[in-house]
Amino acid sequence: MKKIEILAPAGSKESFIAAVSANADAIYCGLNNFNARSKAQNFNPRQISSFIDYAHQNNTKVYIAFNTLIKENEIKEAAELIDIISSAKADAIIVQDFAVISLITKYFPNLKLHLSTQGAIHNSFGALAAKKSGFKRAVLARELSLAQIKSISRACDIELEIFVHGSLCFCVSGLCMLSSFIGGRSANRGSCSQVCRRKWSFDDKEGFYLSPKDLDLSQYIKDLKKSGISSLKIEGRMKNPQYVYKTVRAYKMLAEADENSSNWADIVQEANTLLSSDFARVKTSFNFAYKSNHIFEPEMPKQIGAFLGEVLESEDNKFKIKTNALLNINDVFKAGSPKDENYFRFKAQEIKKDGEFYEITTTEIASQARNDKGQTYNDDIAPIRKGYFIFKTADGKFNDFLSVIAGIDPQSPSKQKQTGIGIYCASNPAMTTKGDDNIITFPKFNKNKTPAQLFLKIDDIGWLKLIKNKEASIILALNKDNLNKAQGFDYFEIPPFIDEEDLVLYQKTISGICKSQNKSFFLNNLGHFEFFKGLKAQLNAGMFLYVLNSFSADFLFKRGVKNFVFSIEDDYKNISKLCAAGLAGGGIFYMSGLAALAISKMKAHQDLQNKEIIIKSGQDQFKIIAKENIDYIVPAIPIMLFNKKFRLEKLQINKFLIDLSFIKPNEAYLNAVLNAHSGKQFLQNNNEFNFDRNLK
């Protein structure tokens, strides 16, 4: 049986060294930019080479996470950082943006490509398409079952990597724009504000309804070793070194042990002991062995840590709790009120135990306590009060061990030679530049002069009775409920998530549609290209095949795509740059609709099931709509950008999309949006997404 890799997270120098010390087979980490964990400490370009050397000296591989979407004016910086990664001899680069594929294929052919979980690869078509695009490995979506993983492994010999431990996202990775919609902080660009961890309310109820438990697949290690998976990935680039060391050691022990040996039970017990003190959330196996109905705990706060109990008594900097946990001096804790979500960290100066009760004296007085938002407490207010929740986030004794590890410092002067704004390209001398010279050649397009076109997207056939504007092109958003009603349409959209077991159903439907001429499809996943092998159809890129730069557009055009939908989370400034590059005529602008801001395969909490409800957090309001075992989060009121049309037409954009999905057929609404598009009626733009603000 092939050895399975244990892949460790490293968001800091200390975590990197802890992972090596725990004998991780590989480590994934990011630079200061272009990685999906921008809030981690990460590594600067001048130190990464030395850390990679240190890992290689200890027989540990290093994969660099470069898995965010890239704007047009960031391409040069991205290329320079990829050169640093390549010349530092990283073992692979983990990517999401198609532009990085193009850059590496042309300029850095020796750098191995891994497709990030942000690529939303969730079936065998996705894995096959990834391999054809040059990827050595695909990181599968976390939503998959063991049976689905095995099926994908049998269908394609690409290396497969899965998450086995750590935080889960409410949404399928790569299919979430919720944070971007609320404040411009895009999860696709590493700036997620974790809005799913907020407290949400609806009707007269409130709780952490979108905050899932943490993943733990350690009990399925036997199945994992036989599944065809190449790498078991531990989430946690935002976690501390203690978490990294313990989780890596536990999974390493389980992966290397012989389950038929006499000491297997002892190994499992030792691994479980390590994992039980990772100080994270309550655990779930999600969909791996069976579809879990208990993924959320709305009553529990979002904060990381092992829940100890509720404060029974409090006075000044002392408090009492009841817990079965073992507490020690210098343990790190977190405390706060579940009502106002003000949580802060502290250490114990003194601990007195009386049976199950602990009296704890903290090291901080009130004026020194800071919550997670950086706010300080007044001198006359005790930081810990009766009723507060207490969590343990780190073991003080273990930190003593980590302090020895942290004494190892692999840092040394960078091997890169900087030359002004340009860079000396050690891995590809042909790219060497000086001053302001470009180090890459940008693709050129001539797509400005095309006929104007209006698209109306529907998912409910009932709209057909109301649509009388024959000049509009109707797109049917395919789903399992309307596949048998697809005849008579010319334009179709393929859903961004299709379960492995449903591929044959969609493939049969698409093949049947393509028997007629002049059919057009909007694709929303790399794997969708596999549906059209040997078929004739016009291909377009939908909103989830993100185009934020000209290299991504070029990647898609070379694969037969004719038009693309401008990313709905993009801003006007970047869209202008794409149009200046000659892409206006190939782009379709999303003008209005209830856009799918998050797509989740988690079974919603029972309070939210079988309803179309408004869920609120502060001023932010959304609808949760359940369809075909998928939960969609859409805005409570539609996006409206009709008053931006004049500015868009000045950029030579003349193709527009009005999305009627998730809206029940309504003639008054249809007339209003059509009149607004034609300039006959004014509709207030209450939701403009990132159009006039900067996409972070």
N, C-alpha and C positions, 0 to 999 in steps of 0.2 A: 504494500500500500504506500502511495506517495506521501511523503511528509507534508503535513499541513502547516502553513505559515501562521505565526502569531504576530499581528501587526499592531504596534503600540502608538498612541497619540503623544505628541510632544508640542505643547504650546509655549514652552519656556525652556531655557537652558537646563534648569534643575530637573524638569520632567524628562527631557531628552536623556540626561545622564542616568536618571532613575530607570528608564526603559532599557538602556544598555545594561545596567547593573542587574536587571531582572531577566536578562538573556532573551530579550525580544528578538525575533528573527528579522524584523523590519520595523522602521519608524516612519510615520508620516508627519510632516510639519510644514509650516508655511513661511514665506517671507513677509515683509512689512506690507505688501500690497498684493492684490489679485488672489487672495485666498478666502475661503468661505468662513473663516473665523478671524475677522479683522480685529476683534476685541481681545484676542489672546496676545501675549507678549510677542510671540513670533520671533523671527531671526532676521537680522539685517544682512544685506548682500556681502558685507565684508567679513562676516563670521561664519557663514554657512559652509564654506569650503572646509574649514578646520573641523567643524562638527561632523561633516560627512566623513572626513579622514578618520576621526576618532571612532566613529561607528564602524567603518570598514576594518579598522585594526582589531575590532572586537567581533568580527564576523556578523555584523548587523547591516542590513540594507537601509537605504534612506530614500523615501519617495517624497517629492515636494508637491504640496497641494497648490495648484495654480488654477483653482476651479471656480472662477467667477466670470461674469459677462464683462466685456471690455468695450468701452466707448471708442469712437473713431479717433479722438485726439489722444488716446492712451496706448495706441498700437506700438508706437516707437518705444515707450517705456517698457511695455510688455516684452518686446523683442530683446531689449537690453538685459532684462532680468532673466529671460529664458537662456540667454547666452551665459550668464553667470551660473545658472543651474546646470547647464550642460558642461561647462568647463570645470565645474566643481565635482563632476563625475557622480551626479545623483543617479540612482539606479532606475528612476522613472519619474515622470511628471504626471500629476493627476489633473485632468482638465474637464471643463464644461463647454467653454466657448469654441465654436467651430473654427474661429480665427486661429486659435493656438494650434489646432491640427494642421492648418495650412502652413503656418510659420515653421513648425517643427519638421513637417514633411519636406519643405523646400530648403531650409537653412540648417536644421539640426537633425539629420536623419539617424544619427546614432542614439538619440535620446528616446527611450521607450515611453510609449503613451499608455496611460491608464485612464479610462473614462469614468469620471466621478459619479457618485450616486446622484449628483445634480443633473446628470443626463437622463434620469428616470428610466433606466433600463429595467424592465419588469417582465419581459417574455423572451422567447427564443428568437423572434424576429429582431428584437433590439440587439441581442448578443451577436447575431449574424451580421447585422449592419455595422456594428461596432468593429468587428474583425475586418470587414471589407474596407472600413475607413482608416485602417492602420493601427488600431488599438491592440495591444498585447493582452490587456486585461480590462474587464468591465466590473465596476462596483455595482452590485445589484441593489434595487430598491429594497427598503426595509420591510415592505408590506407583504413579502412573498412567503408562501408555505414551503415546507420541506419537499412536498410532491412537485410543486412548481419549479423549485431550484433543481431538483433531479432531472426534470424534463428539459430545462434549459441546458443543463450540463451535457445531456445525451445528444442534443440537437446541434451543439457547436463546441468546437475544441478550444475556444478562447479561454484564457484563465478567468475564473470567477472569484470575486471577493464579496463577502457579506459582513454586515455588522452583527456582532454577537452580544455586545454588552454596552450599556450607556444610555444616554438620553435619546428619546424618540421625538420626532417632530409630529405635530398633529397632521400636517399636510405631507403628501408625497414630495420628497426633495426635488427641487427643480420646477415644481408646479405651484409654487406659492408666491403671491404678490401682495399678501395682506399687510405686511410691515411696510412695504413700498407705498401702498395705497394710503395708509394712515399718515405717514410722515416722510415719505420719500426715501426711507432706509431699506434698500432692497436686499432680500435674502439671497438673490441671485448675484449680488455684488459683495457679499460678505458682511453686510451691515444690518442684519436682522435685529429688530428691537424686541423680538420674542413676545409679540402681542398675544400669542396663544397661552402664555403663562400668566396673563392677567386674570383678575377676578371679573367675571361677566355676570350679567343679570338678565332676566326675562320674566315677565309677569311680576310675581311677588317673590321670586326666588333669585338667589345669587350664589356663585361659587366659581371654582376654577374648572369650568366645564370643558375647556379646550386643552388642558394641561395633562398630558399622558404620563403614566408611570414610566419607569426606566426598563430597558430591555435586558434580559438575562437568559442566555441560551446554554449556560454551562451544563445543565442537566441533560442536554441532548448531544453531548460531545461524541458519543458513539455514532449517532446518526450523521453528524457533521463530517466526521472522518470518512464516511462512506458515500457522501453526497456528490462528490466530484468537485467540491469547492477547493480552491487553491489557498485561500487566505481568510483567516478569521480576524476581523477588524474590531478593535475596541474604540468606542467613541470617547472623546474627552480632552480635546485640545484646550478647553477652558478649565479643566480640572487640575488639582494640585499634584505634586510628585508622589505623594503618598497613595493616592488613588491609582496612578499609573503603575507604580511598582507592584501593588497588591493584585490588581486585576491581571497584569501581565504574568506574574508568577503563577497565579491560579490557573489561567488558561494554558500556560506553558506546561505545567505539571499534568493537567488533564490530557493535553494533546499528545504528550510524549509517553504517557503511561500505557501499559498493556492492560486492557480492561479484564483480561482473563487471568491476570496475575493474582497471587494470594494477598497482596497488599493494596489492591485496587480500592477497597472500601476505605482504607486509611488515607489514601491519596485524595479521594473524593471529599472526605471529611475535612482534611487540611485545606483544600481548595475552597470549600464552602465557608470555612472560618475566615479566610482571607477576603472572600467576596462579601461576606456579611458585614464587614467593616469598611466598605467603600464609601460610606457616609453619603449615599445618594438617595434617590427616591425609592419607594416601594417598587418591586419588580413585577414584570410581566413577560410572557413568551410571545406576546402579540399574536401573529397569525401563523407562527412557525409550525406547531404541531396540530393546532386547532384554532378556530377563530374565537379569540377571547371576547367575552361580553363585559369584561371588567377592566378596562384600560384606564379609566379616569377615576379620580377621587376628588370630586368637587369641593369637599369640605377641607381638604388639606392645602396649605399654602404652596406657592410655586417654588420656594427657595430650596436649594440643595442642602442635604444633611440628613442624618438619622434622627428621627423624631424621638425625643426622650420623654417628654411629658409636659404638663401644664404647671405654671408657677402657682403654688398653693399659698405661699406667704411671701411678702417682699418688704424690705426696709432698707433704705439707703442703697448700699452696694452689696446687700445680702439678699438671698432668696432661697426658698425651699421647694423641692420637687420630689415626686415619687417615681422611681424608675428601676427596672431590673438591670440596666446597663452598668458596666464597670467604668467609673470615671476617675481620672487622674489629674494631678496638677499639670498645668501647661497644655491640657487639652484645649482645642479651639472650638468655641460654641457660636451659635447664632440664636438670637432672641428677638421677639417682636410680637406685635398684636396681629392676629389674623384678620381683624376688622379694618385696620388702616394700612396694612401691608408695610409698615415701617419696621424693617429688620436690620439688625446690626451685629457685628462680630465682637466677641470678647474672649478673654482667657480667664481661667480660674486661678485666683491667688491662694485660696484655701478651700479645702473640701472636707467636710465632716459627714461621715456615714452613720446612719442609725437604721439598721434593717434595710427596708426598701426606700427609705427617705434620705435625701442628701441636702445638706445646707452648704451653699456655695457662696464664697466671697469673690467678687470680681476684681480684676486689676484696674479697671477704668472707673473713674467717677463720671457723673452724668455729663459734664462739660466736654469729656473726651470721647464720648460715644458718638459714632457716626453710623447712619443707616446706609443702605445700599445705594441711595440716591445722593450720598455725600452731604446730607443735611446733619447738622449737629443739634444736640438737645440742650435745653437751657440748664444752667447750674442748679436751679431749684427743683428740677424734675428728675426723679429717679429713673434711670434708663430701663430697668426691668420691673414690671409691675405684676400684680396678681392677675392671673388669667392669660399671661403671655405664653406663647409656645417656645420651648427650648429644643434646639437641634444640636447635635454634635457633628462637626465638620472635619475634624482632624484629631489624630491621636498624638498627644504630647510625647509619649515615649518613642513612638515611631519617628517623630520629627528629629530626635537625637540621632537616630541612624541615618536619616536623610542628610543631616548636616555634615556627616563624614563624606557621604557621596558627593555633596555639593562642593567639597574641597577640590574635586577634580575639575580642572579648567582647560578644555581643549582649545580655547581661543588663541589665535595667533594672527599676525598681519595678513590681510587679504592677498590672495594670489592674483586678483584682477588688476589690470593696468588701466586706470582711467585716463582718458585723453580728451579733456574738455567736456563738451556736451556729448560727444560721441563716446565709443567704448572700443577698447582693444578686444576683438573677438577671438579668444583663445581656441574655441571649438570650431570656428569657421573663419579663417583669415580673410576670406572674400568679403566678409561683412564689416571688416575693420573700417572705422570712420574717424574723422576728426571734425571738431567744431560742430556746425549745424547741418552737416551733410546727412542725408537720409541713409539709414543702414538697411532699409528694405525697399522693395518696389511695390507700391500700392496697385491693386487691380484697377483697371479702367472700364467704365461702363458707358453705354449710350442708350439709356432707356427713358429718355425724357418725352418723346413724342409718341404717345399711345392714346387710343380713344378713351374718353371719359366713361366711367362705369360706376353704377351704384349697386351694391350687394345688400340683400336682406337675408339674414341668417335666422332660420327657424328650427325648433326641435319638436314643435307641435303641428301636425298636419292641419289642424283647425284654422291656422292662419291663411291657408290658401283661399278660403271663401271670402276673405276680407281684402286680400292683395289684388288690386285691380291695375296697378301701375306696371304695364307690360315692359316698360323700359328698364325695370330693376331685375337683376339676376338673383334668383332665389337659391340660397345654399341650404341644403338639408343637413343639419347636424345629426349624424348617424348615432343611434343607440340601439340596444337590443329590442326595444319596444317598437321601433319604426323601420327596422331593416326590411321587413316584408312589404313596406309601403314606399320603397325607394324608386319605383318606376315612375317615369314622367318628369324627373328632375334632370338638370344638366350639371349642377354643382353640388358637391358633397363635402362635408367635413368629417374626418376620422377622429374619434375621441382620443385624448392624450393618454388614457390608461385602458388597456385591454388585457384582461387576464389570459394567461397561457391557454387555459381550456377553451377560451372563446375565439382563439385565432382562426380556427377552421371555419367557424360561422361567419366571421367578417371576411375572410378570404373568399369564401364561396359567393357572398353577396357582392363584393367588389368585382370579382371576375365576371359575374353575371351582368353587372352594370356596364362594364367595359366592352361587352359584346356590341353595344350600340356605339356609334361614333360621337366624337366631340364631347366627351364627358370630362369633367374637371374636378379634381380633388384637392382639398386643403389638408396637409399633413401636419401632425402635431408631435411627432416623435421620430427619432432617427430610424427606428424599426419599421416605420410605415413605408419606407422605400421598398421593403421586401414584398409588399403586397403586389407590386407592379412589375415583377419580373415576367417578361414575355407579354405584357399587356400594353395597349395603347391608350394613353390618357394624358391630359394636361395636368401637371403637378404644380401645386402652389404651397408655400410655406405658411402654416397657420401661426397663431399668436404664441404657441409654446415652442416653436423652432426659432428662438430669439435671434433677431438681427439688430445688433447695436453698432456694427461696424461693417466696413466694405469687404473685409476678408471673410466674414461669416456669410455675407450675401454671395460672394464668389464661390464659396464652398458649396452652397445650395444650388446655384446656377449650373455649376459643373455636373451636378447630379440630376439635371433635367428640370429644375424648378423654373417656372416662368415668372411668377409674381410672389411677393411675400407680404405679410401683414406687419406693418411697423409695430414694434413691441409696444403694448399699451402702457407699460410703465416707463417708457422713454420720455425724455423732455424735448422741448422745442429746439433748444440749442443743438443737441446731438442730431435730431432729425434733420436740421438745416445742413449739418455737415455731410450727412448721408446723401442728401439731395445734391449738394455741391459736388459730390463724387460721381454724380450721374445716375443715381438710383431712384429718382422721383417717379419715373414712369413705371418702374417695376414694383412700387410700393402701394399697398392698400392701407388707408388710414381708418382705424377704429373710431367711429364718430360717436356712437351712443350704444348703451345697453347695460344689462346686469352681468358684467364680466365675471367669470369664474376666478375669483381671487385666491381661492385655496381649494384643492381637491384632495379629499381624505378618504382612505380606505379603512379608517377606524370606525368601529361601531359606536355611534354616539351614546352618551349617557342616557339612561332610560327617560330622564326628564325631557330630553330633546327629541326623542324618537317619534316617528309617525306624525310630525307636525311641520308646518312651514312657519317658523317663528322669527321674531325680531330679537336678536341678542345684542345687548348693549354693554359698553364699557366707557364711562365718561360720556363724551360727545359722539363717540363712534358707534354706529349702528349698522348691523348686517343681518341678512337673512341666511338661514341654514336650510338648504333644500336637499332632500334625500332622493336619489334616483339610482336604481340598480346596484344597491349595496355600496354606493359612493355618496359621500356628503360633500356638497358644494357650498362654499361661503361666497355670497355675492353681496354687493352694496344694497343697503335698504332702499335707496333711490338710485335711478339709473345715472351712469356717467353721461354727461351732455357736453359736447364740444362743438356744437353747430356754429357758435359765434367765432370759432377759430378758422372756419373754412376759408375765409378770404386770405388769411396769412398762409395757409397751406397751399392754396392755389397759386400764390405768388412764388412758392417753391417749385411749382409745376406738378404738384400732386393732384391727380384728377380721378383717383379711384377711392371710393369711400364705402365703409361697411356700417350698416345699422343692425345691431344684434337684438333679435326678438326672443332669444332663448331665455328660459326661466320666467317668461312673462306669458300669462294666459291670453289667448286671442282677444283683442280689444280694439274695435274699430276706431274709437275716439283717440286712443293712444297712437295707433298706426297713422292716422291722419295728421296728428300733431307732429310726430317726428318727421314725416315726409314733407310737411309744410315748412318745418324748421330747416330741413336740409335744402329746400328750394328757395329759402329766404322769404317765404310768405307769412311766417309766424315766428315770434321770438319765444324761446324757451330758456328759462333761467339756468345758468350753469352752476349748480350747487356742487357737483362733483366733477372736477377737472383733472383728477389724478395728478401726474407730475408735469403736466404740459408746461406751465409757467414757473415751476420751481425746479431746483436742481435734483436730478436723480443721484442719490448718494450710493 
